[in-house]
Amino acid sequence: MTVGADTTDVVVVGAGLAGHVAALTAAEAGMRVLLLEKGDDYGGSSVIAGGGLIFVGTDLQKANGIDDSPEKLRDTLVTSGGGVAREELIGAYVDGQLETYEWLSAQGIAFSMDESATTEPFTRVHFTGTGVATHRLHQLVEEHAQVEYRAATPAVALGRDDDGRVTRVAVLVDGEVRWWSATRGVVLTSGGFSRGLELVRTFTPQWTDTVQMGGAHNTGDGITMGWSLGAGVADMPYVAATFGATCGDGTGEGREPMLLYPNYKGAVIVNRDAERFANEEMRYKEMGRLCIDQPGAVAFEVFDQPVLERSEELAAPLDLKAALRNGYFEQADTLDELADALGLDPVALTRTIERYNQDVRAGEDTAFGRPIAADGKPGAAPIETPPFYGYRTRPGLTSTFAGLTVDAAMRVLDVYGAPIPGLHAAGEVVGGFHGSGYYSGTALGKAAVFGRIAGRAVVGD
């Protein structure tokens, strides 16, 4: 059954970080905004992600003596995208990132940096803590007279007026379809499709058997709604799962899957045969591609007490002590006992760790060239001090970083490259920005920066 229409100026579909930023930005310009959320709770991926955003030229960078510039960031993003990311979108990010940082700060969001960081992206990652930015912006949404927030209200279709402009959104309310009119337009901020198996099978079948993660309602609704109006899509061939996901069976059983990176604090990674297969300092997307090709598409992280002591509360994937408290790790007094707990061959695991330790003491990882830890920097160090810890991991599809094609004003483009009037997008639903690689901190960064752009553009479109 379809019931009558209500009217507002702007409808924002999806209440994650991008949606909150877009809604508040449009409201600042005097627009009446309806912010829709499919689930019972707002946030999506943005309230479970690590909480880091990429910015340059900030007061924090300057206070830490970091010599950086927009030009350097632009070059980095072009390189990390493998030369296939759209430079128009990279330019939009670079040009808008500092203003976005200052705007977020003005909303009461506090940032911090790893003061010991000496290499990027860590010299650029500005941490808020997991979910902090979105929670703060939601508080402002609830207080704003111009913004109406509705949870458990999934958008199911977009509608055009007689001139072809997107001015309507169909939503489900108590099983009935209700149409909302948006006189200025619609902003899609509904996330990716990491939980949408049909789209995964269609576009990225190689990742079908990964751990499904990301926002619980990231099923690609915005992509399919845009697609139905002729929108183009970008970066689908480059979707990649992330290494380090807890499997939900064995260790951590019954708990929500999460990403853990003890390898970046010194852990060793082995496959089902208890053999190393990569340099553990490799970026997690690249490691995910290697892991999927291992026996059973599984791997195991193995580490000792000194690695655990390098735990960082600032970022959830590095908060190893919290993961231990929450039951994600096996713990044992010996490597043999740990191997038994993980279902590995004790003899094979001991042999691998002994060989690794010998290389570390000799000053060279002859197998994969992992840098040796020195001067307080992470890297290879002997795994020898009990207790020992480990967990079973598979690649996790946390986000898709592919989606609708947009221009620098976040206008959704059709398959011919022409803007679809009245339709904008921001956040993970957007494709074309990341290209063939992912630069840490740009997921939340893109949500905020592109949310600002879309919120302004829909007002003036």
Beta strands, then each sheet from edge to edge (+ up, - down):
strand 1: 2-13
strand 2: 33-36
strand 3: 52-54
strand 4: 125-127
strand 5: 147-150
strand 6: 155-160
strand 7: 166-173
strand 8: 176-188
strand 9: 211-212
strand 10: 233-234
strand 11: 242-246
strand 12: 268-270
strand 13: 299-304
strand 14: 330-332
strand 15: 388-397
strand 16: 403-404
strand 17: 411-413
strand 18: 419-425
sheet 1: 5+ 2+ 1+ 8+ 7- 6+
sheet 2: 5+ 2+ 1+ 8+ 18+ 17-
sheet 3: 3+ 4-
sheet 4: 9+ 15+ 11-
sheet 5: 9+ 15+ 13- 12+
sheet 6: 9+ 15+ 14-
sheet 7: 10+ 16-
end
